[in-house]
Amino acid sequence: MDKLENLRTQFIAIQQKTRAGDIFQSIGEVLSDTLTQVKVQPKTPVQLPENGDDALAKMKAYSQRLDNHRSGDGLDMVSDADLHLAAAQLANPLPKYRDTGAFFFLSDVIQNDLLSDEQMRWLTSYLISDDVLFSHIFEPNNAAIYQRSFSILVLSLLLFKQRTKSAFMAPQQLAIVINQIALYVAIERDTRGFIGTNGWAHAFTHIGNAVAEVFMMPQLLRADKLFLLASMLAGYRELQQPLNMGETERLVEVTMYSANAHPLYHDYILLTLKLWRKDLVTRQPPQNEGRWHQMYNRARFFNAIILRGKDNVPEKIFNYVSETRDFLT
């Protein structure tokens, strides 16, 4: 984890410079220079969760009781042991344990107030821990993507809860959550959507959900939101695997939401799009599969902006993308 810790230290330093107003136009370049350190490491065995059937039986029984009550009223709170068992199944490659199992269960109990504030703080800390959110992240595509992807998805539910119902996170924990998300969205490289019989991984759609929740928190500093946006776009810029199952459209939706929210984000996004086009003008033509995917991912981003329509995209951004669209496709 020394490599991860080194990246985190550099990201925090960039965030502090962003807060201080020392950098703006160069945030993307500085982040990209930092991300050049992200090299693929050899694959190592992924430890998968056990007790899937036991966990699923308990989750189904509890969900049935919840359905019968139609609300959380009158139901016992989820025990710590059952919560821990369910959270561990987010790493299960099989969708019946992970997706329709653990994720559906955690979504239900979070939304129906069946976790205490202390349990939600524990769940948040568990999901953002290095061993969970960054599990095997520097390695080629592997089974750990399910844990990473569904951790960021459940984090989006917890952020929604924090924003709309119960501010269970103290400012210090929320700051750590945002820092971990910013680092994760920049270094995730597994772009797979639906994977054979294992169902959805869809990490980049889930990334969009988490970033959207952060942007809707009015009390957060604009500089921190800008840094998160810059991290997401810097990570997207570096992708050398294709995004072709709706992920780009979700990321563009979040990006345009931020562009419409404040001129600060609008100006940064426009600068980033110009930087991406400059890359294609100044760099040599792609010579390998990864670089071709990189180019076409950016083309998809521009096309997705156009498809949102001029009424949903700030005028300067829409005009710029329209003018350069033919060059990118």
C-alpha positions as CSV (number, residue, x, y, z in Angstrom):
1,M,0.0,0.0,0.0
2,D,3.0,2.3,-0.1
3,K,2.2,3.3,-3.6
4,L,-1.4,4.1,-2.7
5,E,-0.2,6.1,0.3
6,N,2.2,8.1,-1.8
7,L,-0.6,8.9,-4.3
8,R,-2.9,9.9,-1.5
9,T,-0.3,12.3,-0.1
10,Q,0.1,13.9,-3.5
11,F,-3.7,14.2,-4.0
12,I,-4.1,15.9,-0.6
13,A,-1.4,18.4,-1.5
14,I,-3.2,19.1,-4.8
15,Q,-6.5,19.5,-3.0
16,Q,-4.9,22.0,-0.5
17,K,-3.5,24.0,-3.4
18,T,-6.9,24.0,-5.0
19,R,-8.5,25.3,-1.7
20,A,-5.9,28.0,-1.4
21,G,-6.5,29.1,-5.0
22,D,-2.9,28.4,-6.0
23,I,-4.0,26.3,-9.0
24,F,-7.0,26.2,-11.2
25,Q,-6.2,25.9,-14.9
26,S,-3.4,23.4,-14.2
27,I,-5.3,21.1,-11.8
28,G,-5.9,18.6,-14.6
29,E,-2.3,18.6,-15.8
30,V,-1.0,18.3,-12.2
31,L,-3.3,15.3,-11.6
32,S,-2.4,13.7,-14.8
33,D,1.3,14.0,-14.1
34,T,0.6,12.4,-10.7
35,L,-1.4,9.6,-12.4
36,T,1.5,8.6,-14.6
37,Q,2.8,6.8,-11.5
38,V,-0.2,4.4,-11.7
39,K,1.5,1.4,-13.3
40,V,-0.1,-2.0,-13.7
41,Q,1.1,-4.6,-11.1
42,P,1.1,-8.4,-11.4
43,K,-2.1,-10.1,-10.6
44,T,-2.5,-11.6,-7.1
45,P,-5.2,-13.9,-5.8
46,V,-8.4,-12.1,-4.7
47,Q,-9.8,-13.4,-1.5
48,L,-13.6,-13.8,-2.0
49,P,-16.1,-13.9,0.8
50,E,-17.4,-17.0,2.3
51,N,-20.8,-17.9,4.0
52,G,-22.7,-16.6,1.0
53,D,-25.7,-18.9,1.5
54,D,-25.9,-18.1,5.2
55,A,-25.7,-14.4,4.5
56,L,-28.3,-14.6,1.8
57,A,-30.7,-16.5,3.9
58,K,-30.5,-13.9,6.7
59,M,-30.9,-11.0,4.3
60,K,-33.9,-12.6,2.6
61,A,-35.6,-13.3,5.9
62,Y,-35.1,-9.8,7.0
63,S,-36.2,-8.3,3.7
64,Q,-39.4,-10.5,3.8
65,R,-40.2,-9.1,7.3
66,L,-39.6,-5.6,5.9
67,D,-41.9,-6.2,2.9
68,N,-44.6,-7.5,5.2
69,H,-44.4,-4.4,7.4
70,R,-44.1,-2.1,4.3
71,S,-41.9,0.2,6.4
72,G,-39.3,-0.1,9.1
73,D,-41.9,0.6,11.9
74,G,-42.0,-2.2,14.4
75,L,-38.9,-4.0,13.1
76,D,-35.8,-4.6,15.1
77,M,-32.7,-2.8,14.0
78,V,-30.2,-4.9,12.0
79,S,-27.6,-6.5,14.3
80,D,-24.0,-5.7,13.9
81,A,-23.2,-9.3,13.0
82,D,-25.7,-9.3,10.1
83,L,-24.6,-5.9,8.9
84,H,-21.0,-7.1,8.8
85,L,-22.1,-10.3,7.0
86,A,-24.0,-8.4,4.4
87,A,-21.2,-5.8,3.8
88,A,-18.7,-8.6,3.1
89,Q,-21.0,-10.0,0.3
90,L,-20.5,-6.9,-1.7
91,A,-17.2,-8.5,-2.8
92,N,-19.0,-11.7,-4.1
93,P,-18.7,-12.2,-7.9
94,L,-22.1,-13.9,-8.0
95,P,-24.9,-11.4,-8.4
96,K,-27.4,-13.3,-6.2
97,Y,-25.1,-12.7,-3.2
98,R,-23.8,-9.3,-4.2
99,D,-26.3,-7.4,-6.3
100,T,-29.8,-8.7,-5.6
101,G,-28.5,-9.9,-2.2
102,A,-26.2,-7.6,-0.3
103,F,-26.8,-4.4,-2.3
104,F,-30.6,-4.7,-2.2
105,F,-30.5,-5.5,1.5
106,L,-28.2,-2.6,2.4
107,S,-30.3,-0.2,0.3
108,D,-33.5,-1.3,2.1
109,V,-32.1,-1.0,5.6
110,I,-30.4,2.3,4.9
111,Q,-33.5,3.8,3.4
112,N,-35.9,2.4,6.0
113,D,-33.8,3.7,9.0
114,L,-32.9,0.3,10.3
115,L,-29.3,1.1,10.9
116,S,-28.2,3.2,13.8
117,D,-26.0,6.3,13.2
118,E,-23.1,4.3,14.7
119,Q,-23.7,1.4,12.3
120,M,-23.8,3.8,9.4
121,R,-20.5,5.3,10.5
122,W,-19.0,1.9,10.7
123,L,-20.3,0.9,7.3
124,T,-18.9,4.2,5.8
125,S,-15.5,3.5,7.4
126,Y,-15.5,-0.1,6.1
127,L,-16.4,0.9,2.6
128,I,-13.8,3.6,2.3
129,S,-11.0,1.6,3.9
130,D,-8.0,0.9,1.7
131,D,-8.5,-2.8,1.8
132,V,-12.0,-2.5,0.4
133,L,-12.2,0.5,-1.9
134,F,-8.7,0.0,-3.4
135,S,-8.5,-3.8,-3.2
136,H,-6.2,-5.0,-6.1
137,I,-6.8,-1.7,-7.9
138,F,-3.4,-1.5,-9.5
139,E,-3.7,-5.0,-11.0
140,P,-5.2,-6.0,-14.4
141,N,-8.9,-6.6,-14.4
142,N,-9.8,-9.0,-11.6
143,A,-12.6,-10.1,-9.3
144,A,-12.0,-7.4,-6.8
145,I,-13.8,-4.9,-9.1
146,Y,-17.1,-6.1,-7.6
147,Q,-16.1,-5.0,-4.1
148,R,-14.7,-1.7,-5.3
149,S,-17.7,-0.9,-7.5
150,F,-20.4,-1.9,-5.1
151,S,-18.6,-0.1,-2.2
152,I,-18.7,3.2,-4.1
153,L,-22.4,2.5,-4.9
154,V,-23.4,1.9,-1.3
155,L,-21.3,5.0,-0.4
156,S,-23.6,7.0,-2.7
157,L,-26.6,5.8,-0.7
158,L,-24.9,6.8,2.6
159,L,-24.1,10.2,1.2
160,F,-27.7,10.6,0.1
161,K,-28.8,9.7,3.7
162,Q,-26.3,12.2,5.0
163,R,-27.6,14.9,2.7
164,T,-31.3,14.4,3.1
165,K,-32.2,12.7,6.4
166,S,-29.5,12.2,9.0
167,A,-26.2,13.9,9.2
168,F,-24.6,10.9,10.9
169,M,-21.1,11.7,9.6
170,A,-19.1,14.3,11.5
171,P,-17.3,16.8,9.2
172,Q,-14.0,15.0,9.8
173,Q,-15.3,11.7,8.5
174,L,-17.1,13.3,5.6
175,A,-13.8,15.0,4.6
176,I,-12.1,11.6,4.6
177,V,-14.9,10.1,2.5
178,I,-14.5,12.8,-0.1
179,N,-10.7,12.4,-0.2
180,Q,-11.0,8.6,-0.7
181,I,-13.6,9.0,-3.4
182,A,-11.5,11.6,-5.2
183,L,-8.5,9.2,-5.2
184,Y,-10.6,6.2,-6.2
185,V,-12.3,7.9,-9.2
186,A,-8.9,9.0,-10.5
187,I,-7.2,5.6,-10.3
188,E,-9.9,3.0,-11.1
189,R,-9.1,1.5,-14.5
190,D,-11.5,-1.5,-14.8
191,T,-14.2,-0.2,-17.2
192,R,-16.2,-3.4,-17.5
193,G,-19.9,-3.1,-17.5
194,F,-21.8,-6.4,-17.6
195,I,-19.5,-9.4,-17.1
196,G,-20.7,-12.7,-18.3
197,T,-22.7,-14.6,-15.7
198,N,-21.5,-12.4,-12.9
199,G,-23.7,-9.5,-13.8
200,W,-22.9,-5.8,-13.5
201,A,-19.6,-4.3,-12.3
202,H,-20.3,-0.9,-13.8
203,A,-17.8,1.0,-11.6
204,F,-18.0,4.2,-13.6
205,T,-21.7,4.4,-13.5
206,H,-21.4,4.0,-9.7
207,I,-18.7,6.6,-9.6
208,G,-21.1,9.0,-11.3
209,N,-23.7,8.4,-8.5
210,A,-21.2,9.1,-5.7
211,V,-19.8,12.2,-7.3
212,A,-23.4,13.5,-8.0
213,E,-24.2,13.1,-4.3
214,V,-21.2,15.1,-3.2
215,F,-22.1,17.9,-5.6
216,M,-25.5,18.2,-4.2
217,M,-24.2,18.8,-0.6
218,P,-24.6,22.6,-0.2
219,Q,-22.4,23.0,2.8
220,L,-19.2,21.7,1.2
221,L,-16.5,24.0,-0.1
222,R,-16.6,24.7,-3.9
223,A,-12.9,24.0,-4.0
224,D,-13.4,20.5,-2.7
225,K,-16.2,19.8,-5.2
226,L,-13.9,21.2,-8.0
227,F,-11.1,18.9,-6.8
228,L,-13.4,15.9,-6.9
229,L,-14.7,16.9,-10.4
230,A,-11.1,17.4,-11.6
231,S,-10.1,13.9,-10.2
232,M,-13.0,12.2,-12.0
233,L,-12.1,13.9,-15.3
234,A,-8.4,13.3,-14.9
235,G,-9.1,9.6,-14.4
236,Y,-11.4,9.5,-17.4
237,R,-8.7,11.1,-19.5
238,E,-6.2,8.3,-18.7
239,L,-8.6,5.3,-19.4
240,Q,-7.2,2.9,-21.9
241,Q,-10.2,0.5,-21.8
242,P,-13.5,1.2,-23.5
243,L,-16.6,2.6,-21.7
244,N,-19.5,1.5,-23.8
245,M,-22.4,0.5,-21.5
246,G,-23.8,3.8,-20.6
247,E,-21.1,4.9,-18.2
248,T,-19.9,7.9,-20.2
249,E,-23.5,9.2,-20.4
250,R,-23.8,9.1,-16.6
251,L,-20.5,10.9,-16.1
252,V,-21.5,13.5,-18.6
253,E,-24.8,14.0,-16.8
254,V,-23.0,14.7,-13.6
255,T,-20.4,16.9,-15.3
256,M,-23.1,19.0,-17.0
257,Y,-25.0,19.2,-13.7
258,S,-21.9,20.8,-12.1
259,A,-21.3,23.0,-15.1
260,N,-24.8,24.5,-14.7
261,A,-24.4,24.8,-11.0
262,H,-21.6,27.4,-10.8
263,P,-19.3,29.3,-13.2
264,L,-16.3,27.9,-11.4
265,Y,-17.1,24.4,-12.5
266,H,-18.3,25.5,-16.0
267,D,-15.0,27.2,-16.7
268,Y,-12.9,24.3,-15.5
269,I,-14.9,21.8,-17.6
270,L,-14.5,23.9,-20.7
271,L,-10.7,24.1,-20.0
272,T,-10.6,20.3,-19.6
273,L,-12.4,19.7,-22.9
274,K,-10.0,22.0,-24.7
275,L,-7.1,20.2,-23.1
276,W,-8.4,16.8,-24.3
277,R,-8.6,18.2,-27.9
278,K,-5.1,19.6,-27.5
279,D,-3.9,16.1,-26.6
280,L,-5.2,14.8,-29.9
281,V,-3.6,17.6,-31.9
282,T,-0.2,17.5,-30.2
283,R,0.3,13.8,-29.5
284,Q,1.3,11.2,-32.1
285,P,-1.5,9.2,-33.6
286,P,-2.5,6.2,-31.5
287,Q,-0.1,3.2,-32.0
288,N,-1.7,0.7,-29.7
289,E,-5.2,-0.6,-28.6
290,G,-5.1,1.3,-25.3
291,R,-4.5,4.7,-26.9
292,W,-7.2,4.1,-29.4
293,H,-9.7,3.4,-26.6
294,Q,-8.5,6.5,-24.9
295,M,-9.3,8.6,-28.0
296,Y,-12.7,7.0,-28.6
297,N,-13.7,7.4,-24.9
298,R,-13.1,11.1,-25.3
299,A,-15.1,11.1,-28.5
300,R,-17.9,9.4,-26.6
301,F,-17.8,12.1,-24.0
302,F,-18.1,14.9,-26.5
303,N,-20.9,13.0,-28.3
304,A,-22.8,12.5,-25.1
305,I,-22.7,16.2,-24.4
306,I,-24.2,16.9,-27.8
307,L,-26.9,14.3,-27.2
308,R,-27.9,16.0,-24.0
309,G,-29.1,18.9,-26.2
310,K,-28.3,22.6,-26.1
311,D,-31.1,23.3,-23.5
312,N,-29.3,21.1,-21.0
313,V,-25.7,22.2,-21.7
314,P,-24.2,25.6,-21.0
315,E,-23.9,27.6,-24.3
316,K,-20.1,27.9,-24.4
317,I,-19.6,24.2,-23.7
318,F,-22.2,23.2,-26.2
319,N,-20.8,25.4,-28.9
320,Y,-17.2,24.3,-28.3
321,V,-18.1,20.7,-28.5
322,S,-20.2,21.2,-31.6
323,E,-17.3,22.9,-33.3
324,T,-14.8,20.2,-32.5
325,R,-17.0,17.2,-32.8
326,D,-16.0,16.2,-36.3
327,F,-12.3,16.4,-35.4
328,L,-12.8,13.8,-32.6
329,T,-14.9,11.2,-34.5
